[in-house]
Amino acid sequence: MKKLTLLLGLFALAFLPACKDNEEGGPKADFTVTFKSNFAGEQLTKYKSYAFGAAGIPLQFTRFSTYLSDIELLKADGSSHRLAEIEYIDFTPENASSDLSATPAITYSNVPEGEYTGLRIGYGVKPWLNSKTYNDFPIGHPLAKEIEYWSGWTSYIFTKIEGKADSDNNGTLDVSLLYHCGSDAVYKVYAFDLPIHIHTGQPGISVNFDLEKIFTMDDGSFYDIVTNFYTSHDPNNVVVAQVLMHNFKKATTVTQ
């Protein structure tokens, strides 16, 4: 029995240094991530008419909000540091003082200083969190928003893009755009390679979403928003949502 106790004690001592090796020691810094939205490189403005597609049809936006999961800094050794498990970013908040899109800036504390090789983002609400409802979270939590939960789909609404378009360019906004993307089937994770330097006094990073590119296909053609002007209310039909969530990769630019 004494031999067994001694062996267990030696095993515990051997295990402790390994645990410490996995801890993120060293100096820490505050690190700010600023989220921005634009259209063709110009800061997004509600109710402003943008020329869209080959025909240049007038297109206006009234809403753009999105959930982001597991925002992580990537390291050269393949490990990562998670900044946030979930964030809710609203670029067009109600009662805003301006039609210019908001530029939310979130500062994360105690981020290990050093050199990183990129950023990874989950677009939407990751499955294990998406299996919960707004009642499972305290007031103030990003997922406590009842209006962002889709009970018929038992899913959060990952991204909302709303607006209007003038389909025949005759001066009348005759198409109402309503893109509410949700369900585990459309959740995406994308990584962006770039050197990120984190040291006290060093600037943070900007994560920019270009709505024009969300509606641009891989071959460079523009998505047919006149025919496909809304996401289906059928939980088994996520064709439109799949297109938009896929295009988030090309629509995202990360800079420091």
Secondary structure by P-SEA (a helix, b strand, c coil): caaaaaaaaaaaaaaaaaaaaaccccbbbbbbbbbbbbcccccccccccccccccccbbbbcccccccccbbbbccccbbbbcccbbbbbccccccccccccbbbbbbccccccccccccccccccccccccccccccccccccccccccccccccccbbbbbcccccccccccbbbbbbbbccccbbbbbbbbbbbbcccbbbbbbbbbcccccccccccccccccccccccccccaaaaaaaaaaccccccccc
